[in-house]
Amino acid sequence: MEKRTVAKEKLMGMQVIDSEAQIIGVVKDVSFTVGEAKMFIVIETKEGKTQEVPWEEVQSVGDLVLLKPKPKAVTEPQNICPTCGKPLTYIQQYQRWYCYNEKRYVP
């Protein structure tokens, strides 16, 4: 992939679009964290609020700024009763899984 630079002046006023093609707002400035190599684009949202987005979340810059997709939240697998298929509840006191539907502990 070809490396290219983007001037601050080019970013100013660009629309910022999320990965679902929704307009987030417009780039108003660029900011840096003192003592770290972290850069942010400062966006004025459609609601008129200011939001900082880390440069690492920018996927591409062209006629607009496109943000990377947000990582999906990982959900913990739910334990299911092998007999009835209903969710189990972990009872910490007994360190065992309990099925409230069958009213018994699962072996």
Rosetta constraint file for C-alpha pairs under 8 A:
AtomPair CA 6 CA 10 HARMONIC 6.75 0.50
AtomPair CA 6 CA 11 HARMONIC 7.29 0.50
AtomPair CA 6 CA 61 HARMONIC 7.91 0.50
AtomPair CA 7 CA 11 HARMONIC 6.67 0.50
AtomPair CA 8 CA 12 HARMONIC 6.36 0.50
AtomPair CA 8 CA 29 HARMONIC 7.76 0.50
AtomPair CA 8 CA 30 HARMONIC 7.03 0.50
AtomPair CA 10 CA 14 HARMONIC 7.71 0.50
AtomPair CA 11 CA 27 HARMONIC 6.43 0.50
AtomPair CA 11 CA 65 HARMONIC 7.96 0.50
AtomPair CA 12 CA 26 HARMONIC 7.82 0.50
AtomPair CA 12 CA 27 HARMONIC 5.25 0.50
AtomPair CA 12 CA 28 HARMONIC 5.57 0.50
AtomPair CA 12 CA 29 HARMONIC 6.34 0.50
AtomPair CA 13 CA 26 HARMONIC 5.55 0.50
AtomPair CA 13 CA 27 HARMONIC 5.12 0.50
AtomPair CA 13 CA 28 HARMONIC 6.14 0.50
AtomPair CA 14 CA 26 HARMONIC 5.48 0.50
AtomPair CA 14 CA 27 HARMONIC 5.46 0.50
AtomPair CA 14 CA 63 HARMONIC 7.23 0.50
AtomPair CA 14 CA 64 HARMONIC 5.33 0.50
AtomPair CA 14 CA 65 HARMONIC 6.61 0.50
AtomPair CA 15 CA 23 HARMONIC 6.98 0.50
AtomPair CA 15 CA 24 HARMONIC 7.57 0.50
AtomPair CA 15 CA 25 HARMONIC 5.81 0.50
AtomPair CA 15 CA 26 HARMONIC 4.48 0.50
AtomPair CA 15 CA 27 HARMONIC 6.50 0.50
AtomPair CA 15 CA 64 HARMONIC 5.20 0.50
AtomPair CA 15 CA 65 HARMONIC 6.16 0.50
AtomPair CA 16 CA 23 HARMONIC 5.94 0.50
AtomPair CA 16 CA 24 HARMONIC 5.44 0.50
AtomPair CA 16 CA 25 HARMONIC 5.38 0.50
AtomPair CA 16 CA 26 HARMONIC 5.62 0.50
AtomPair CA 16 CA 27 HARMONIC 6.82 0.50
AtomPair CA 16 CA 43 HARMONIC 7.72 0.50
AtomPair CA 16 CA 64 HARMONIC 6.12 0.50
AtomPair CA 16 CA 65 HARMONIC 4.68 0.50
AtomPair CA 16 CA 66 HARMONIC 6.04 0.50
AtomPair CA 16 CA 67 HARMONIC 7.32 0.50
AtomPair CA 17 CA 21 HARMONIC 5.71 0.50
AtomPair CA 17 CA 22 HARMONIC 5.46 0.50
AtomPair CA 17 CA 23 HARMONIC 4.55 0.50
AtomPair CA 17 CA 24 HARMONIC 5.55 0.50
AtomPair CA 17 CA 25 HARMONIC 7.47 0.50
AtomPair CA 17 CA 64 HARMONIC 7.29 0.50
AtomPair CA 17 CA 65 HARMONIC 6.09 0.50
AtomPair CA 17 CA 66 HARMONIC 5.00 0.50
AtomPair CA 17 CA 67 HARMONIC 6.20 0.50
AtomPair CA 18 CA 22 HARMONIC 5.47 0.50
AtomPair CA 18 CA 23 HARMONIC 6.57 0.50
AtomPair CA 18 CA 24 HARMONIC 6.54 0.50
AtomPair CA 18 CA 66 HARMONIC 5.94 0.50
AtomPair CA 18 CA 67 HARMONIC 4.87 0.50
AtomPair CA 18 CA 68 HARMONIC 6.99 0.50
AtomPair CA 18 CA 69 HARMONIC 7.23 0.50
AtomPair CA 19 CA 66 HARMONIC 6.85 0.50
AtomPair CA 19 CA 67 HARMONIC 5.74 0.50
AtomPair CA 19 CA 68 HARMONIC 5.78 0.50
AtomPair CA 19 CA 69 HARMONIC 4.96 0.50
AtomPair CA 19 CA 70 HARMONIC 7.85 0.50
AtomPair CA 20 CA 69 HARMONIC 7.79 0.50
AtomPair CA 23 CA 46 HARMONIC 7.94 0.50
AtomPair CA 24 CA 43 HARMONIC 7.99 0.50
AtomPair CA 24 CA 45 HARMONIC 5.69 0.50
AtomPair CA 24 CA 46 HARMONIC 6.55 0.50
AtomPair CA 25 CA 43 HARMONIC 5.99 0.50
AtomPair CA 25 CA 44 HARMONIC 5.40 0.50
AtomPair CA 25 CA 45 HARMONIC 4.08 0.50
AtomPair CA 25 CA 46 HARMONIC 5.23 0.50
AtomPair CA 26 CA 43 HARMONIC 5.34 0.50
AtomPair CA 26 CA 44 HARMONIC 5.38 0.50
AtomPair CA 26 CA 45 HARMONIC 6.58 0.50
AtomPair CA 27 CA 41 HARMONIC 6.55 0.50
AtomPair CA 27 CA 42 HARMONIC 5.78 0.50
AtomPair CA 27 CA 43 HARMONIC 4.51 0.50
AtomPair CA 27 CA 44 HARMONIC 6.44 0.50
AtomPair CA 28 CA 41 HARMONIC 7.70 0.50
AtomPair CA 28 CA 42 HARMONIC 5.57 0.50
AtomPair CA 28 CA 43 HARMONIC 5.50 0.50
AtomPair CA 28 CA 44 HARMONIC 6.26 0.50
AtomPair CA 29 CA 41 HARMONIC 6.06 0.50
AtomPair CA 29 CA 42 HARMONIC 4.92 0.50
AtomPair CA 29 CA 43 HARMONIC 7.17 0.50
AtomPair CA 30 CA 39 HARMONIC 7.20 0.50
AtomPair CA 30 CA 40 HARMONIC 5.73 0.50
AtomPair CA 30 CA 41 HARMONIC 4.56 0.50
AtomPair CA 30 CA 42 HARMONIC 5.57 0.50
AtomPair CA 31 CA 39 HARMONIC 5.82 0.50
AtomPair CA 31 CA 40 HARMONIC 5.13 0.50
AtomPair CA 31 CA 41 HARMONIC 6.29 0.50
AtomPair CA 31 CA 42 HARMONIC 6.86 0.50
AtomPair CA 32 CA 36 HARMONIC 7.93 0.50
AtomPair CA 32 CA 37 HARMONIC 7.41 0.50
AtomPair CA 32 CA 38 HARMONIC 5.70 0.50
AtomPair CA 32 CA 39 HARMONIC 4.56 0.50
AtomPair CA 32 CA 40 HARMONIC 6.16 0.50
AtomPair CA 33 CA 37 HARMONIC 6.83 0.50
AtomPair CA 33 CA 38 HARMONIC 5.45 0.50
AtomPair CA 33 CA 39 HARMONIC 6.63 0.50
AtomPair CA 38 CA 54 HARMONIC 7.33 0.50
AtomPair CA 38 CA 55 HARMONIC 7.59 0.50
AtomPair CA 39 CA 54 HARMONIC 6.05 0.50
AtomPair CA 39 CA 55 HARMONIC 5.54 0.50
AtomPair CA 40 CA 52 HARMONIC 5.88 0.50
AtomPair CA 40 CA 53 HARMONIC 5.26 0.50
AtomPair CA 40 CA 54 HARMONIC 4.34 0.50
AtomPair CA 40 CA 55 HARMONIC 5.11 0.50
AtomPair CA 41 CA 52 HARMONIC 5.72 0.50
AtomPair CA 41 CA 53 HARMONIC 5.37 0.50
AtomPair CA 41 CA 54 HARMONIC 6.53 0.50
AtomPair CA 41 CA 55 HARMONIC 6.52 0.50
AtomPair CA 42 CA 50 HARMONIC 6.73 0.50
AtomPair CA 42 CA 51 HARMONIC 5.78 0.50
AtomPair CA 42 CA 52 HARMONIC 4.62 0.50
AtomPair CA 42 CA 53 HARMONIC 6.53 0.50
AtomPair CA 43 CA 50 HARMONIC 5.63 0.50
AtomPair CA 43 CA 51 HARMONIC 5.12 0.50
AtomPair CA 43 CA 52 HARMONIC 6.15 0.50
AtomPair CA 43 CA 53 HARMONIC 7.47 0.50
AtomPair CA 44 CA 48 HARMONIC 5.74 0.50
AtomPair CA 44 CA 49 HARMONIC 5.56 0.50
AtomPair CA 44 CA 50 HARMONIC 4.70 0.50
AtomPair CA 44 CA 51 HARMONIC 6.40 0.50
AtomPair CA 45 CA 49 HARMONIC 5.31 0.50
AtomPair CA 45 CA 50 HARMONIC 6.23 0.50
AtomPair CA 45 CA 51 HARMONIC 6.97 0.50
AtomPair CA 53 CA 57 HARMONIC 6.88 0.50
AtomPair CA 54 CA 58 HARMONIC 7.49 0.50
AtomPair CA 57 CA 67 HARMONIC 5.71 0.50
AtomPair CA 57 CA 68 HARMONIC 5.41 0.50
AtomPair CA 58 CA 65 HARMONIC 7.01 0.50
AtomPair CA 58 CA 66 HARMONIC 6.05 0.50
AtomPair CA 58 CA 67 HARMONIC 4.44 0.50
AtomPair CA 58 CA 68 HARMONIC 5.69 0.50
AtomPair CA 59 CA 65 HARMONIC 7.75 0.50
AtomPair CA 59 CA 66 HARMONIC 5.57 0.50
AtomPair CA 59 CA 67 HARMONIC 5.05 0.50
AtomPair CA 59 CA 68 HARMONIC 4.85 0.50
AtomPair CA 60 CA 65 HARMONIC 6.03 0.50
AtomPair CA 60 CA 66 HARMONIC 5.20 0.50
AtomPair CA 60 CA 67 HARMONIC 7.01 0.50
AtomPair CA 61 CA 65 HARMONIC 4.64 0.50
AtomPair CA 61 CA 66 HARMONIC 6.30 0.50
AtomPair CA 78 CA 87 HARMONIC 6.83 0.50
AtomPair CA 78 CA 88 HARMONIC 7.79 0.50
AtomPair CA 79 CA 87 HARMONIC 5.88 0.50
AtomPair CA 79 CA 88 HARMONIC 5.53 0.50
AtomPair CA 79 CA 89 HARMONIC 7.86 0.50
AtomPair CA 80 CA 85 HARMONIC 5.46 0.50
AtomPair CA 80 CA 86 HARMONIC 5.53 0.50
AtomPair CA 80 CA 87 HARMONIC 4.53 0.50
AtomPair CA 80 CA 88 HARMONIC 5.45 0.50
AtomPair CA 81 CA 85 HARMONIC 4.80 0.50
AtomPair CA 81 CA 86 HARMONIC 5.44 0.50
AtomPair CA 81 CA 87 HARMONIC 6.07 0.50
AtomPair CA 81 CA 88 HARMONIC 5.85 0.50
AtomPair CA 81 CA 99 HARMONIC 6.48 0.50
AtomPair CA 81 CA 106 HARMONIC 7.21 0.50
AtomPair CA 84 CA 101 HARMONIC 7.74 0.50
AtomPair CA 84 CA 102 HARMONIC 7.61 0.50
AtomPair CA 86 CA 99 HARMONIC 7.42 0.50
AtomPair CA 86 CA 101 HARMONIC 7.00 0.50
AtomPair CA 87 CA 99 HARMONIC 7.09 0.50
AtomPair CA 88 CA 97 HARMONIC 6.01 0.50
AtomPair CA 88 CA 98 HARMONIC 5.52 0.50
AtomPair CA 88 CA 99 HARMONIC 4.96 0.50
AtomPair CA 88 CA 100 HARMONIC 7.30 0.50
AtomPair CA 89 CA 97 HARMONIC 5.53 0.50
AtomPair CA 89 CA 98 HARMONIC 5.20 0.50
AtomPair CA 89 CA 99 HARMONIC 6.47 0.50
AtomPair CA 89 CA 100 HARMONIC 7.69 0.50
AtomPair CA 90 CA 95 HARMONIC 6.91 0.50
AtomPair CA 90 CA 96 HARMONIC 5.78 0.50
AtomPair CA 90 CA 97 HARMONIC 4.43 0.50
AtomPair CA 90 CA 98 HARMONIC 6.16 0.50
AtomPair CA 91 CA 95 HARMONIC 5.61 0.50
AtomPair CA 91 CA 96 HARMONIC 5.53 0.50
AtomPair CA 91 CA 97 HARMONIC 6.05 0.50
AtomPair CA 91 CA 98 HARMONIC 6.72 0.50
AtomPair CA 92 CA 96 HARMONIC 6.92 0.50
AtomPair CA 96 CA 105 HARMONIC 6.86 0.50
AtomPair CA 96 CA 106 HARMONIC 7.45 0.50
AtomPair CA 97 CA 105 HARMONIC 5.79 0.50
AtomPair CA 97 CA 106 HARMONIC 5.71 0.50
AtomPair CA 98 CA 103 HARMONIC 7.30 0.50
AtomPair CA 98 CA 104 HARMONIC 5.81 0.50
AtomPair CA 98 CA 105 HARMONIC 4.27 0.50
AtomPair CA 98 CA 106 HARMONIC 5.87 0.50
AtomPair CA 99 CA 103 HARMONIC 5.58 0.50
AtomPair CA 99 CA 104 HARMONIC 5.56 0.50
AtomPair CA 99 CA 105 HARMONIC 6.06 0.50
AtomPair CA 99 CA 106 HARMONIC 6.84 0.50
AtomPair CA 100 CA 104 HARMONIC 6.88 0.50
